[in-house]
Amino acid sequence: MTTANLPQSTAAFSLDQDAREALFTAARSAIAFDGREVDADMVTRAWDLAKFGPTSNNTQPLRLVVARSEAARAAVIEAAMPLNRPKLEQAPLLLVAAHDDRFHDHHETWAPGMPAVFDRFESNPEMRASLAHSGAMLQLGYLIVALRAEGLALRPYGGFDKAALDASLMPEGWGSEVILGVGWPASGDDRSGERRGRIPAGLGIREL
Ligand SMILES: Cc1cc2nc3c(=O)[nH]c(=O)nc-3n(C[C@H](O)[C@H](O)[C@H](O)COP(=O)(O)O)c2cc1C
């Protein structure tokens, strides 16, 4: 992976080039891993970083199922689209990122002393569902970067039957969003293939 022509920040507090590569420019959506198991405390550490990313009103609707047991792992793989199954089987650890339909039950944590927020979300299930989904996806982005910051590699998977996985594995009130196949980076080819193009700043940013 070439890093030539990447912008170099001059800010004293910015992450150095190695960190930028580990989090973004050299990190791939990996299929192959080195086979070592991923300890539970690695996932907890990544969670404890990702939880600080901003969310709407600090609502934090992301939840995570760690499919550690054989039965839980099998349920995740069974819900996946057939093309994704052999890829998921190669990941030492499967996580399911989900949203909590009742994230407002925890308002004393995320908005202490503001009981009115509970009523606002309780009385508007449509708005709540929309925020649960968008907030969980936003936090998933933080989690992906946090897992990489812990030295792990991963591939996200949206190709699976959400209703089936919700029925077979999800705790009450949690709705599955994205599966993550997680492991330690492979020493050689991570089987993610040639990296596909990225939208350049000239196309993606408009300064008005
Ligand atoms: C929300 C989401 C859903 C995805 N779904 C799938 C999937 O079902 N199967 C798959 O093989 N890859 C899936 N991917 C992986 C993307 O194809 C991959 O991240 C993208 O091509 C960039 O690859 P790179 O990180 O190696 O550059 C998904 C990624 C995201 C973020």
The ligand as an ORCA input file, in Angstrom:
! r2SCAN-3c Opt
* xyz 0 1
  C     -22.105     -1.593      6.127
  C     -21.171     -2.504      5.344
  C     -21.677     -3.647      4.771
  C     -20.824     -4.531      4.083
  N     -21.323     -5.711      3.615
  C     -20.481     -6.623      3.081
  C     -20.937     -7.924      2.730
  O     -22.123     -8.272      2.887
  N     -20.026     -8.811      2.223
  C     -18.699     -8.470      2.058
  O     -17.932     -9.324      1.616
  N     -18.250     -7.243      2.383
  C     -19.086     -6.314      2.891
  N     -18.619     -5.080      3.264
  C     -17.179     -4.757      3.054
  C     -16.965     -3.691      1.955
  O     -17.159     -4.257      0.697
  C     -15.557     -3.104      2.127
  O     -15.488     -2.490      3.395
  C     -15.214     -2.071      1.054
  O     -15.218     -2.671     -0.219
  C     -13.862     -1.426      1.299
  O     -12.853     -2.423      1.343
  P     -11.403     -2.071      1.940
  O     -11.622     -1.605      3.356
  O     -10.635     -3.364      1.910
  O     -10.797     -1.011      1.097
  C     -19.447     -4.194      3.932
  C     -18.960     -3.003      4.512
  C     -19.792     -2.184      5.221
  C     -19.212     -0.946      5.882
*
